[in-house]
């Protein structure tokens, strides 16, 4: 039980990149491993990480450490230990069963934001979604959760003085393009919900919409679809007022492009 408690303390630190498997190993190599208990604490940590973050996250963290299992236990124990604990995926390319969603949309958004705040890569975020959302990954609510998480991650400053970090948006722009390809309307509805939830910080709506337009993430047609949609009106009137000049400008630019083509 001691190692179960220790693992519950260490797991969040690994999740948030405060410590690595390599640093945990250094803590364990003077007493726990010589007492032949290394495999116990490692099993507990990996189990907790898999439960909270998924297979892809665990595998990435383990590979980054450069450690080998024989450093934690006798080498002849390793194959059976991996098999008994169903951890072969850490050393082989074994497809994992698709997860049945047990997290709420709010929890999924929170986990995605946690990954981004820990400066994880787009690939890591995709892996987490695959492991923890599985067959539901293309559903509307997942698109919205990921869009909201990226935008939340990109916000700097305290309440009432929020501003958009384009550098942070750029880091996860590949994900935004993938989301827009699924549903531009759902992406903009996610932004609408987020801005409304934050009580419409001054200038934020325009900053986000301009970024999505300038980076060719959302098309003119996509913006107009959101503007004219009657879906989820809550908070929309305030946003439309802040976006008056934005919609005027994109319509004028679109008309000019049409005329030049003719």
C-alpha positions as CSV (number, residue, x, y, z in Angstrom):
1,X,0.0,0.0,0.0
2,X,2.9,2.4,0.6
3,X,3.8,2.4,-3.0
4,X,0.2,3.0,-4.1
5,X,0.2,6.2,-1.9
6,X,3.6,7.3,-3.2
7,X,2.5,6.8,-6.8
8,X,-0.6,9.0,-6.2
9,X,1.7,11.7,-5.1
10,X,4.1,11.3,-8.0
11,X,1.7,10.8,-10.8
12,X,0.4,14.4,-11.1
13,X,4.0,15.6,-11.0
14,X,4.8,13.4,-14.0
15,X,1.6,14.5,-15.8
16,X,2.5,18.2,-15.5
17,X,6.2,17.7,-16.3
18,X,7.4,18.7,-12.9
19,X,9.3,15.4,-12.6
20,X,10.3,12.7,-15.1
21,X,10.5,8.9,-14.8
22,X,14.3,9.4,-14.8
23,X,14.1,11.6,-11.7
24,X,11.8,9.2,-10.0
25,X,14.3,6.4,-10.7
26,X,17.1,8.4,-9.0
27,X,14.9,8.8,-6.0
28,X,14.2,5.0,-5.9
29,X,17.7,3.6,-6.7
30,X,19.2,4.1,-3.3
31,X,16.6,2.2,-1.2
32,X,13.5,1.0,-3.0
33,X,15.2,-0.7,-5.9
34,X,17.9,-2.4,-3.8
35,X,15.1,-3.7,-1.6
36,X,13.6,-5.4,-4.8
37,X,10.5,-3.2,-4.6
38,X,11.3,-1.2,-7.8
39,X,8.7,-3.1,-9.8
40,X,6.0,-2.4,-7.2
41,X,6.3,1.4,-7.3
42,X,6.8,1.4,-11.1
43,X,3.6,-0.6,-11.6
44,X,1.6,1.7,-9.4
45,X,2.9,4.9,-11.2
46,X,2.3,3.5,-14.6
47,X,-1.2,2.3,-13.6
48,X,-2.2,5.7,-12.3
49,X,-0.8,7.5,-15.4
50,X,-2.6,5.1,-17.8
51,X,-5.9,5.7,-15.9
52,X,-5.6,9.4,-15.9
53,X,-3.8,10.2,-19.2
54,X,-4.0,7.1,-21.4
55,X,-1.6,4.6,-23.1
56,X,0.0,7.1,-25.6
57,X,0.9,9.5,-22.8
58,X,2.5,6.7,-20.7
59,X,4.4,5.3,-23.6
60,X,5.8,8.8,-24.6
61,X,6.9,9.6,-21.1
62,X,8.6,6.2,-20.7
63,X,10.4,6.4,-24.0
64,X,11.6,10.0,-23.2
65,X,13.2,8.7,-19.9
66,X,15.6,6.4,-21.7
67,X,15.2,3.9,-18.9
68,X,15.0,0.1,-19.2
69,X,12.8,-2.1,-17.0
70,X,15.8,-4.1,-16.0
71,X,17.0,-1.1,-14.0
72,X,13.9,-1.5,-11.8
73,X,14.0,-5.2,-11.3
74,X,16.0,-8.4,-12.1
75,X,16.2,-8.7,-15.9
76,X,14.7,-12.2,-15.9
77,X,11.6,-10.8,-14.2
78,X,10.8,-8.3,-16.9
79,X,9.0,-10.4,-19.5
80,X,6.6,-11.9,-17.0
81,X,6.1,-8.6,-15.2
82,X,5.1,-6.9,-18.5
83,X,2.8,-9.7,-19.4
84,X,1.1,-10.0,-16.0
85,X,0.5,-6.3,-15.8
86,X,-0.5,-6.0,-19.4
87,X,2.2,-3.5,-20.1
88,X,3.6,-5.0,-23.3
89,X,2.5,-1.9,-25.2
90,X,5.4,-0.1,-23.6
91,X,7.9,-2.2,-25.6
92,X,5.9,-3.3,-28.6
93,X,3.5,-1.7,-31.1
94,X,0.3,-3.3,-29.8
95,X,-3.1,-1.7,-30.7
96,X,-5.1,-0.9,-27.7
97,X,-8.9,-1.3,-27.4
98,X,-10.8,1.9,-28.0
99,X,-11.8,3.6,-24.9
100,X,-15.4,3.9,-23.8
101,X,-15.9,7.5,-22.8
102,X,-16.2,8.0,-19.0
103,X,-15.2,11.6,-18.9
104,X,-17.7,14.5,-19.2
105,X,-17.1,17.2,-21.9
106,X,-16.0,19.6,-19.2
107,X,-13.5,17.0,-17.9
108,X,-12.2,16.3,-21.4
109,X,-11.7,20.0,-22.0
110,X,-9.9,20.4,-18.7
111,X,-7.5,17.4,-19.4
112,X,-6.8,18.8,-22.9
113,X,-6.0,22.2,-21.4
114,X,-3.7,20.5,-18.8
115,X,-1.8,18.9,-21.6
116,X,-1.4,22.2,-23.5
117,X,-0.4,24.1,-20.3
118,X,2.3,21.4,-19.9
119,X,3.6,22.3,-23.4
120,X,2.7,19.0,-24.9
121,X,2.8,18.5,-28.7
122,X,-0.1,18.2,-31.1
123,X,0.8,14.5,-31.4
124,X,0.5,14.0,-27.7
125,X,-2.9,15.7,-27.6
126,X,-4.1,13.5,-30.5
127,X,-2.9,10.4,-28.6
128,X,-4.7,11.4,-25.4
129,X,-7.9,11.9,-27.4
130,X,-7.5,8.5,-29.1
131,X,-6.8,6.8,-25.7
132,X,-9.5,8.5,-23.7
133,X,-12.3,9.4,-26.1
134,X,-11.8,6.7,-28.7
135,X,-14.7,6.1,-31.1
136,X,-16.3,9.4,-30.0
137,X,-13.4,11.5,-31.1
138,X,-15.2,12.9,-34.2
139,X,-18.3,13.8,-32.3
140,X,-19.5,17.4,-32.0
141,X,-18.7,17.7,-28.3
142,X,-15.1,16.6,-28.7
143,X,-14.6,19.2,-31.4
144,X,-15.9,21.9,-29.2
145,X,-13.9,20.7,-26.1
146,X,-10.7,20.8,-28.1
147,X,-11.4,24.2,-29.7
148,X,-12.2,25.7,-26.3
149,X,-9.1,24.2,-24.7
150,X,-6.8,25.6,-27.4
151,X,-8.4,29.1,-27.1
152,X,-8.2,28.9,-23.3
153,X,-4.6,27.9,-23.4
154,X,-3.8,30.9,-25.6
155,X,-5.3,33.5,-23.2
156,X,-2.9,35.6,-21.2
157,X,-3.6,38.1,-18.4
158,X,-6.0,38.1,-15.5
159,X,-9.8,38.4,-15.5
160,X,-10.9,41.6,-17.2
161,X,-7.6,41.9,-19.1
162,X,-7.5,38.8,-21.2
163,X,-5.5,38.9,-24.4
164,X,-4.7,36.4,-27.1
165,X,-1.3,34.9,-27.5
166,X,-0.8,34.2,-31.2
167,X,2.3,32.1,-30.4
168,X,0.3,29.8,-28.3
169,X,-2.4,29.5,-30.9
170,X,0.2,28.8,-33.6
171,X,1.6,25.8,-31.6
172,X,-1.8,24.1,-31.8
173,X,-2.9,25.5,-35.2
174,X,-2.6,22.1,-36.9
175,X,-5.3,20.8,-34.5
176,X,-7.5,23.9,-35.3
177,X,-7.3,23.1,-39.0
178,X,-8.4,19.5,-38.3
179,X,-11.3,20.7,-36.2
180,X,-12.4,23.3,-38.8
181,X,-12.4,20.5,-41.5
182,X,-14.9,18.6,-39.4
183,X,-17.2,21.6,-38.6
184,X,-16.5,25.3,-38.8
185,X,-19.8,26.0,-37.1
186,X,-18.9,23.9,-34.0
187,X,-15.5,25.6,-33.8
188,X,-17.1,29.0,-33.6
189,X,-19.9,27.9,-31.3
190,X,-17.1,26.6,-29.0
191,X,-15.5,30.1,-29.1
192,X,-18.9,31.7,-28.4
193,X,-19.5,29.5,-25.3
194,X,-16.0,30.3,-24.0
195,X,-16.2,34.0,-24.5
196,X,-19.7,34.1,-22.9
197,X,-18.5,32.0,-20.0
198,X,-15.7,34.6,-19.5
199,X,-18.2,37.4,-19.6
200,X,-17.0,38.9,-22.9
201,X,-13.5,40.3,-22.1
202,X,-13.0,43.5,-24.2
203,X,-11.4,42.8,-27.6
204,X,-11.1,39.1,-27.1
205,X,-13.9,38.0,-29.5
206,X,-12.4,40.1,-32.3
207,X,-8.8,38.9,-31.7
208,X,-9.9,35.2,-31.9
209,X,-12.0,35.7,-35.0
210,X,-9.3,37.7,-36.7
211,X,-6.7,35.0,-36.0
212,X,-9.0,32.3,-37.3
213,X,-9.6,34.3,-40.5
214,X,-6.0,35.4,-41.1
215,X,-4.6,31.9,-40.6
216,X,-7.2,30.4,-43.0
217,X,-8.6,28.2,-40.3
218,X,-12.2,29.3,-40.8
219,X,-13.5,30.3,-44.2
220,X,-15.7,33.4,-45.0
221,X,-18.6,31.0,-45.5
222,X,-18.0,29.5,-42.1
223,X,-18.1,32.8,-40.4
224,X,-21.3,33.8,-42.2
225,X,-22.8,30.5,-41.3
226,X,-22.2,31.2,-37.6
227,X,-23.4,34.8,-37.9
228,X,-26.7,33.7,-39.5
229,X,-27.2,30.5,-37.5
230,X,-30.0,30.4,-34.9
231,X,-28.2,27.7,-33.0
232,X,-27.4,28.5,-29.3
233,X,-28.2,32.2,-29.2
234,X,-26.9,32.7,-25.6
235,X,-24.2,35.4,-25.6
236,X,-24.2,35.8,-29.3
237,X,-25.8,39.3,-29.5
238,X,-22.9,40.7,-27.5
239,X,-20.4,39.0,-29.8
240,X,-22.1,40.2,-33.0
241,X,-21.9,43.8,-31.8
242,X,-18.2,43.4,-31.1
243,X,-17.7,41.9,-34.6
244,X,-19.6,44.4,-36.7
245,X,-16.5,45.8,-38.4
246,X,-15.1,42.2,-38.8
247,X,-18.1,41.0,-40.8
248,X,-18.2,44.2,-42.8
249,X,-14.5,43.8,-43.8
250,X,-14.7,40.1,-44.7
251,X,-17.8,40.7,-46.8
252,X,-16.2,43.6,-48.7
253,X,-13.0,41.6,-49.3
254,X,-15.0,38.6,-50.5
255,X,-17.0,40.9,-52.9
256,X,-13.8,42.4,-54.2
257,X,-12.3,38.9,-54.8
258,X,-15.5,37.9,-56.7
259,X,-15.4,41.0,-58.9
260,X,-11.8,40.6,-59.8
261,X,-12.4,37.0,-60.8
262,X,-15.2,38.1,-63.1
